[in-house]
Amino acid sequence: MLDLLHELAPLPRELVSDGYDAALSRLAEVVPMTIHEVPSGTPVWTWTVPEKWSVEEAYLESLDGQRLLDVADHPLHIVSYSLPFEGVVSRQELFAHLHTHPHLPDAIPFVFKYYQRDWGLCCPQTLKDRLQDAEYRVVIRTRFEPGVLKIGEIVIPGQRPESFVLAAHLCHPAQANDDLTGVLVGLDVARALLAGPPLRHTVRILFFPETIGSVTYLSQHEDLIPSMRGGLFLEMLGNDAPLALQGSFQPESQCDRALVSALRGVAPTGYAGPYRTIIDNDERQFNAPGVRVPMLSLSRVVNPHLPESRFAPYPEYHSSADTPAIVTQGRLEEAREVALALVRAFDSNRYVVNQFKGEVFASGHGIWIDYRVNPEGHRNLFQIMERCDGERTVADIATQLNLPYPAVWEIIHQFAEKGLVTFSDVPQPTNPHRAAQ
């Protein structure tokens, strides 16, 4: 994953651009995928697919010809989707179009104006502070032309058509952690799932440009939305911060319960938080009205208790400092293993239907846990047993007992191996008094 990160990070991956297309093509060499193409100008619900944008050249220089900044040196020196502009401007006018990072004086900010037509350049604050001339020459030669928005999709067939969706965005020029790390973790999850035994659910893994990509995919595949049972957005997974799982708009969904309870068992230093309290990204489009797919997100956020951290999740965010140097292979591998565990928890989650009546003769079935040796395990065994009644899923039981999903699954799996419980996709209450209630 880290080798591919170094290869793809420098590319100018704009929404619709040659750099984005080159990155997606490279991913398709690693894991075969379908590439969906939607032309510029296509209405996608309330949005429209944007034009292809490319940069011929862009620079700022003094009137005596000294080159002060040049997009050839770094793609972030130009505002993404900047209009073309050439001319001599006053220092005041230049400063109205010259952007700096609010917290990193030596870094170039990532500024985008996809849907606000304007021109602009970006530079470190330390450079801007040195600009004292009355006038400067600006040259921005960009092109807007019809293009094709591209979305990569890897479909891993399951035993049933209902699906779980993993997604990450591939745009953001010359940046590594946001969100190439999410893309590469998703790619490695795909490889692991393709090499393993089939899951019950189909898994769809999507790579697209941020926001417009998810809106475009969903609008072009409305027929699939009813079969999407849940999802996980993968974002910013290589920086030095604990893993954070953000819930969906439907916190009581089975997807939320399975993933949140599973996190406790596979990421001891991780934490979970409600929808829109940790990060904002394409999970919004899946949770939105008319869609309502319970999609959670997995990311790494440095200051989880600060409300503004949603827009500044790590120090190098949206800047030229977001390089492969802040990413480690170990953190990517941890995120991959956690993502796989969350997918498998979702996939195994079903209603637990008791095939026994009364309390199980545990020692007679070889599942006794000695309270003198392991009092907590003994208590968990019987608390889980009492909730195997056809009305609760594995995730329901884990949530009610505040136990990690893997710990609950381990006990229930033993019950299933002994023929004491079966699984169902729908509730099958076994309470004989339920009909009278």
N, C-alpha and C positions, 0 to 999 in steps of 0.2 A: 504493500500500500504506500509506503513512504517513497519508494522509487517512482511510482506513478505520480505521486503528489509533486515531486520535484520536476517531473516532465511536463505536467499540465499547468502548474501554477502560473508560469509567466505569460500564458496565452491571454490575449484581450477578449475575454468571454463575455461579450455583450448579449443582450436579449436575442437579437437576430443578427448574426454576424459570422464572418468566416472563422474567427477564433473560437466561437462557441461550437460551430459545426465540426471543426477539427478535433476539439476535445471529445465530443460525442462519438465521432468516428473511431477515435482511439479506444474509448471504453468498449465499443462494439467488437473490437478485436480481442478483448479479454473474455467477455461473456456475450454470446450471440444475443441480439435483441432486435425487436421491431422498432423502426424509427418512423414515427408518425410525422407527417408534414402538413402544415396548415398555412396557406398563403397570407401574406400581408393584406390587410383590409377586410379579412373575414370577421363578421360579427360573432362574438363568443359571449353569449348572454348580454350583460350591459357593457362589455368591453369590446375592443377591436384589436385584432392582431397588428402590432406595429410594423413599420417598415424596417428593412435591413439598413443598418448604419455602419459606415466605415470611415476611417480617417486616412487621408492622404498625407497630410502633415499638419502640425500645429506647434507654434512656438511664440515666445515673447522675447522681444529684444529692445535694447535702447536705441535711440535715434542715430547713434554713431555705429550701429551694427553689432553691438555685443549681445550674443545669445544668452538669455537669462534662464530660460527653461525650454525644454523641447520634449514633445511626446515621444520622440524616438528614444529618449533616455528612460522613460517610464510611462506605461499606458495611463496611469492615473493623473498625469499632468493635464488631461482634458476632461471636462465634465462629460459623462456618458450621455450620448445623444445630443451633444451640443450642436447648435446651428453653425453653419459656416459664417465667418466674419473676417474681414481684412480692413485694416485702417490704423491711423494714428489716433490715439485716445489720450485724454487727460489722465493724470494720476488718480483723480477722484472717480472717473468713469471706470478705469481699469479695476480699482479696488472693489467696485460694486459687482464685478464679474470674476474676481480672483479669490478663490476659496482656500481656507486653511483649516487644519484640524483643531478642534476646541481644546484638546488636552495634550496633544503630542506636537510640540513646536518644531521638531526636526523631521516629521513625517508628512507625506503628501496625503491629503484626505481622499476618500472615495465619495464623489458627489455625482448624483445622477438626476437628470431631468427628462425622464422618458416621455412624459406627457405634458411637460411645460416647455414650450418652445422658447429657447433662449441660448445665448452663447456663454461659454465660461471656461476658465482655466483653473488649475489647482497647483499649489506649491506649499512648501513648508513655511511656517510662520517666520522662521529665522530669515528666509529669503525675502518675504514680503516686507519685513521690518527694514531691509536695506534699500528698498526702492524709494528714492527721494527725488528723482527727476520729475519735471513738470509734465512730460509726455512720453509715451511709449508706443512701439509698433506691435500690433497684434496680427498674427496670421493663423487662421483656422480654416483648413480646407477639408470639409467633411461632405459625405454624400448620403442622401436618403433615397432609397430606391426599393421597388417591390422585391420582396424576399420570401422566405419560407421559415416559419417558426418550427423547430424540431423538438420532438419529445421521444426519449428512449424508453422502451418498455420491455422488461423481462418478465415473462409469465412462467411460473413454476407450477405446473398442474398438480392439483390435489385430488383427493378421492371424490370431491364434490365441487360444484361451480362457485359456491359462495366464497368470497375472497377476503384476504387481509392485504392491506396496501402499505408498502414502505415507499417513502418518497424523499427526495433531496433535490436542491436546486444547484444547477451546474454553472450559472452565470457568476458575475462579479470578476471583472478583469484583474489579473495579476494579484489575486489574493488566494491564500492557501486554506486557512482554517474555516473561513466562511466562503463557500460551503463545500469545497472540494473534499474535506474530510468526511462530511456526511455522505457524499457521493461514493467515495472509495470504501467506506464501511458498508454501505448498501451493496456495492459490487461484490465485496467479500462475503457478505451474508448470502447473496445469490449463489456464489460458487459453493458455499457449504451446503445450502439447501438442495442444489442440483445434484450434489454428490451423495446425499443422504437418502434415507427411505422417504417415500411420499408422505406428505402431511394430509390431514383430513381436508383442510381448506386449500384452495388455490391461493398462491401468493403472487401479487403484482408488485413489481419494483419499478418506480418511475423516476426518471431524471429529466428535469425541465428547467426553463428560466423562471425566476422567482415570480410569484403571483400570477402573471399572465399565462405562465405555462400550466399551472394547476387549473385555472379557470378554463383554459382552452381544452385541456384533456377532458375535464368533466363535462363541458358543454358538448363535446364531440362524441362522448360515450355515455350519454344519459341512460342508455339501456342497461349499463352495468351498475349504476348507482344503487338500485334496490338490493343487489347481491353483495355489496360491500359491507361487511359486518364490523369492520374496524380498521385501524391503521396506526402508523407510527411515522412521524416526520423525523428525519435524522439531520442534525445540524450542529456544526461547530464542536467536533468531538475530539480534537487533537490538542487543545490547549490545556494548561495546568489548572484544572478546577474539578470539583467532584461532578459526577454524572447527575443530571437533573431530569426528572420525568414530569412533564406537565400534562395534567389531565385534559380530557376533552370537554366540550360544551355540555355533554351528558355524563356527569360524574357517576351516576348510578348504573351506567351501562355495564354489561358483562365484560366488554373490552377494557374499560377503565379498571374494574375490579380485578381482572386477571393480571393486567400489566402492573398496576400499582402494588398488589400483593406480591407479585413475582420479583419486583425490584428489591424488596426487602431481603430476599434470599440470595440474590446474585450480585448485588452492589452494596455492600455494608456501609460504605461511605457516601452513597448516593442519597438523594432526597426527592420527594415528590411535592408538587404544588398544584393548585387549581388552575383551570384554564385562564390564559392570558395574564398570569401572575409571574411567569418566568421568562417567556420569550414570545415574540409575535412573528409568525411566518406562514407558510402555505397550509399549515394545519387549519388555518382560519377558513380557507375555501372549502375544505371537506366538512367542517362543522357548520357551515353557513346555512341560512334558510333555503329550503328547497333541495338540500343535499343531506345534511344531518348524518354524515358518517362520523361516528365517534373516533376521531383521530387524535392521538396524543403526540407529544414530541419528546425526543431524547436529545439533550445538549449538555454543554458544560458552561455554567455561568459562575463568574467569580464572586459576585456579591449578591447572593440570592435574597437577602433581606432588604435590599434597597429597591424601592419601586422603579427608579430610573435605570436599574440594571437591565431591564427589558430592552433598552435602547443603547446600552453600553455594556454588553455582557462580558467583555474581557478587554484589557488595556489597548490591544493593537487593533481592535475592531474598526472596520471600514477605513483602513489606512495602508500605506505602503509598508508599514511594519508587520502586517499580517503575511508573514513569509513561512516557508517550510521550517525555518529555524525554531519556531515556537511550537512545533508539532513533534511528537515522538511516536515511534512505532508501537511502543508499549501501551500508550493511551488509546491508539486506534484499535489495537487488538482487544483491549478491555471492552471498548465500546461495541466491537463486533460480537464478542461473547455475550454481553448483556443483551444486545438486540436479538440475537438468536434465542436466548432464553425467554425473552418476552414474547417472541413469535410463537415459540413452542408452548408457552403457558396459555396463550390465547387459543391455540389449536387444540390443546388437550382439555380445555375447560368445558364441562358438560354437567347436566344434572345427575346427581348421584342417587340411584334408586336402590333402596335396601331390599335384599332378598332374604333377610332374617327378620324375626320378631323377638322383641325383648332384647335384653343385653346379650351381646355375643359372648360365648364361652371362649374368651381370648386365649387362655393357655392351651385349651384343647385344640385350637386352630393354629397354634404356633405364633401368635402375634402378641403375646403378653409382654408388657413392659413392667419390670419390677419397680414399684414405687419406692422401695428402700434404696435402690441403686440410682434410679432416674425418676425422681418424683415429677419433674416437669413433663417428661415424655409420657409418663403414666397418665397424668391429667389430660394432656393433649389427645392421647389415644381415645379416651372415653368421651371427651368433649366433641371430637370429630365424629365418633361413632353415633352419638346422639343426634347429630344433624344430617345423617344419611337417611333422608326420608322422602326422596323424590321431589322435594320442593326447593332444594338448594343446589347450586352448582358448586364445584370445587372452589371457585373464586368467592362465592357467597360465604362459604364456610371460613375461608382464610380471612375474609374481611371482618366477619362477625367476631372471630376469635383473635383478630389482630396478629395473625401468624403469617410467616412467609408462605407464598404459594407452594414452593418446592417441598416444604416440610409437610404441608397438608396433603399434597399429591403423593408423597412417599407412603403415607399411612393408607390413604384411600386405594392406592395401587395394590398394596398388600391385601386389602379386603377384596379387591376385584380378582386377584390371583386365586383366592380361596373360594371364589364363587359367592361371596357374601354381598356384593353389590354389583350392579350393572350401570351402564351409562345411557343417557337419553339426551336428545337435542331439545326436547320440550319437557316441561314439568310432568311428573307422573306421581302425584301424591299417594302415599300409602296409608295415610291416617284414616282409619275407618269412621271417625267422627266428622271428617271434613265435610261430607255431603250434607250433614245435618246442621252445620254451622251457618 
